[in-house]
Amino acid sequence: MFGKEYRDLADLLLNNARAQNFYKGLPDEIQQTISHSSSEITTMKSLRHFAKTAQKTGR
């Protein structure tokens, strides 16, 4: 499940409960930042990467 690829963030969150729980646990600002790159987020790994990057940059 960790390596499965989806079309975009919406598809990932709709079809992957683990990704959905991870995303819901993020602060609103991080969720907002991630949503701007939604077409690039196609795996759980990329979701974690974007969240980590957004937290480091403070955006």
Z-matrix of the N, CA and C atoms (Angstrom, degrees):
N
C 1 1.447
C 2 1.524 1 111.00
N 3 1.296 2 118.89 1 -31.39
C 4 1.459 3 122.65 2 -176.98
C 5 1.517 4 111.45 3 -64.60
N 6 1.334 5 118.02 4 -33.99
C 7 1.450 6 120.73 5 -176.16
C 8 1.516 7 114.35 6 -97.33
N 9 1.320 8 119.00 7 -0.83
C 10 1.467 9 120.83 8 -178.53
C 11 1.522 10 109.49 9 -66.23
N 12 1.327 11 115.69 10 138.02
C 13 1.457 12 120.87 11 -178.80
C 14 1.531 13 110.31 12 -104.25
N 15 1.320 14 115.06 13 139.29
C 16 1.462 15 122.62 14 179.98
C 17 1.523 16 109.03 15 -118.09
N 18 1.326 17 117.36 16 173.14
C 19 1.468 18 121.40 17 -177.79
C 20 1.522 19 112.72 18 -67.94
N 21 1.347 20 116.20 19 -42.38
C 22 1.461 21 122.00 20 -177.30
C 23 1.526 22 108.57 21 -165.17
N 24 1.310 23 116.03 22 -174.16
C 25 1.463 24 120.35 23 -177.58
C 26 1.530 25 111.88 24 -60.15
N 27 1.320 26 117.51 25 -43.85
C 28 1.470 27 120.51 26 -179.30
C 29 1.524 28 111.06 27 -59.80
N 30 1.321 29 116.58 28 -44.07
C 31 1.467 30 121.28 29 178.99
C 32 1.532 31 110.60 30 -64.61
N 33 1.317 32 116.39 31 -41.51
C 34 1.467 33 121.92 32 178.02
C 35 1.525 34 110.53 33 -60.08
N 36 1.327 35 116.96 34 -48.73
C 37 1.459 36 120.65 35 -177.60
C 38 1.527 37 112.03 36 -69.28
N 39 1.300 38 117.23 37 -32.39
C 40 1.456 39 121.49 38 -179.96
C 41 1.527 40 112.10 39 -70.64
N 42 1.331 41 116.29 40 -33.96
C 43 1.467 42 120.38 41 -171.64
C 44 1.524 43 115.25 42 -111.94
N 45 1.323 44 118.02 43 2.84
C 46 1.453 45 120.81 44 -177.69
C 47 1.531 46 109.01 45 -134.17
N 48 1.310 47 116.94 46 103.26
C 49 1.466 48 121.61 47 -176.75
C 50 1.526 49 111.64 48 -62.28
N 51 1.313 50 116.96 49 -35.95
C 52 1.466 51 120.48 50 179.56
C 53 1.539 52 110.74 51 -63.43
N 54 1.319 53 116.67 52 -44.02
C 55 1.465 54 121.28 53 177.94
C 56 1.525 55 110.13 54 -65.11
N 57 1.322 56 116.30 55 -40.88
C 58 1.462 57 120.69 56 179.76
C 59 1.528 58 111.10 57 -61.57
N 60 1.319 59 117.73 58 -44.24
C 61 1.465 60 121.36 59 178.56
C 62 1.526 61 111.19 60 -65.14
N 63 1.326 62 116.76 61 -41.26
C 64 1.462 63 120.99 62 178.35
C 65 1.528 64 109.82 63 -61.00
N 66 1.327 65 116.25 64 -48.40
C 67 1.466 66 122.09 65 -177.82
C 68 1.529 67 111.09 66 -61.99
N 69 1.331 68 116.45 67 -44.28
C 70 1.471 69 121.06 68 -179.79
C 71 1.523 70 111.73 69 -62.61
N 72 1.333 71 117.20 70 -27.81
C 73 1.453 72 121.48 71 -179.08
C 74 1.525 73 114.13 72 -81.12
N 75 1.319 74 116.45 73 -6.93
C 76 1.464 75 120.51 74 -179.85
C 77 1.527 76 110.48 75 -82.89
N 78 1.330 77 116.79 76 150.24
C 79 1.473 78 119.42 77 175.29
C 80 1.536 79 110.47 78 -61.11
N 81 1.321 80 116.43 79 153.72
C 82 1.461 81 121.95 80 -178.45
C 83 1.527 82 112.75 81 -54.92
N 84 1.328 83 117.38 82 -40.06
C 85 1.463 84 120.91 83 -178.37
C 86 1.532 85 111.04 84 -63.01
N 87 1.317 86 115.88 85 -39.13
C 88 1.468 87 121.15 86 179.79
C 89 1.528 88 109.33 87 -69.83
N 90 1.318 89 117.01 88 -42.06
C 91 1.465 90 120.28 89 176.90
C 92 1.526 91 110.57 90 -59.03
N 93 1.312 92 116.56 91 -42.31
C 94 1.455 93 121.28 92 -179.76
C 95 1.524 94 110.92 93 -64.21
N 96 1.317 95 117.11 94 -44.54
C 97 1.456 96 121.63 95 178.84
C 98 1.522 97 110.64 96 -62.32
N 99 1.316 98 116.24 97 -44.94
C 100 1.458 99 121.12 98 179.83
C 101 1.527 100 110.96 99 -62.07
N 102 1.308 101 117.07 100 -39.12
C 103 1.465 102 120.14 101 -176.89
C 104 1.523 103 112.28 102 -62.99
N 105 1.328 104 117.22 103 -24.80
C 106 1.471 105 120.80 104 177.59
C 107 1.525 106 111.84 105 -69.38
N 108 1.308 107 116.93 106 -19.81
C 109 1.469 108 121.89 107 179.36
C 110 1.524 109 111.11 108 -111.39
N 111 1.304 110 116.65 109 25.17
C 112 1.463 111 120.78 110 -170.68
C 113 1.526 112 114.22 111 -58.12
N 114 1.322 113 117.90 112 -32.15
C 115 1.467 114 118.80 113 -178.74
C 116 1.530 115 112.18 114 -72.62
N 117 1.325 116 116.57 115 -19.08
C 118 1.465 117 121.35 116 -179.98
C 119 1.527 118 112.60 117 -90.11
N 120 1.311 119 117.17 118 -13.45
C 121 1.467 120 121.79 119 -176.56
C 122 1.517 121 108.54 120 -96.36
N 123 1.329 122 115.17 121 103.18
C 124 1.469 123 120.48 122 -175.22
C 125 1.522 124 113.29 123 -123.16
N 126 1.344 125 117.59 124 -3.32
C 127 1.456 126 121.67 125 179.74
C 128 1.526 127 109.70 126 -139.62
N 129 1.319 128 115.62 127 163.51
C 130 1.456 129 120.60 128 175.30
C 131 1.526 130 109.52 129 -61.15
N 132 1.315 131 116.33 130 -38.27
C 133 1.466 132 121.16 131 179.89
C 134 1.533 133 110.44 132 -62.11
N 135 1.323 134 117.17 133 -44.57
C 136 1.464 135 119.19 134 -179.79
C 137 1.526 136 110.96 135 -68.86
N 138 1.324 137 118.15 136 -33.51
C 139 1.463 138 121.12 137 176.36
C 140 1.520 139 110.11 138 -61.91
N 141 1.320 140 116.19 139 -46.59
C 142 1.471 141 119.79 140 178.60
C 143 1.528 142 111.20 141 -63.38
N 144 1.323 143 116.87 142 -40.03
C 145 1.460 144 121.29 143 179.13
C 146 1.536 145 111.06 144 -61.95
N 147 1.324 146 117.12 145 -48.48
C 148 1.461 147 120.67 146 -179.72
C 149 1.524 148 111.22 147 -64.06
N 150 1.326 149 117.60 148 -37.98
C 151 1.466 150 120.89 149 178.60
C 152 1.522 151 110.50 150 -65.37
N 153 1.312 152 116.71 151 -43.91
C 154 1.463 153 121.32 152 179.40
C 155 1.521 154 110.89 153 -63.45
N 156 1.320 155 116.84 154 -43.72
C 157 1.456 156 121.78 155 178.97
C 158 1.527 157 111.30 156 -63.83
N 159 1.321 158 116.80 157 -43.36
C 160 1.467 159 121.14 158 -179.97
C 161 1.521 160 110.77 159 -63.86
N 162 1.331 161 117.98 160 -37.29
C 163 1.458 162 121.27 161 179.36
C 164 1.525 163 110.73 162 -69.10
N 165 1.315 164 117.63 163 -37.18
C 166 1.459 165 121.30 164 179.85
C 167 1.532 166 112.37 165 -68.83
N 168 1.322 167 115.84 166 -37.34
C 169 1.465 168 119.42 167 -178.09
C 170 1.515 169 112.16 168 -84.36
N 171 1.335 170 116.55 169 -10.08
C 172 1.456 171 120.80 170 178.43
C 173 1.506 172 113.72 171 73.41
N 174 1.341 173 116.16 172 21.42
C 175 1.469 174 119.46 173 179.90
C 176 1.492 175 110.12 174 -105.90
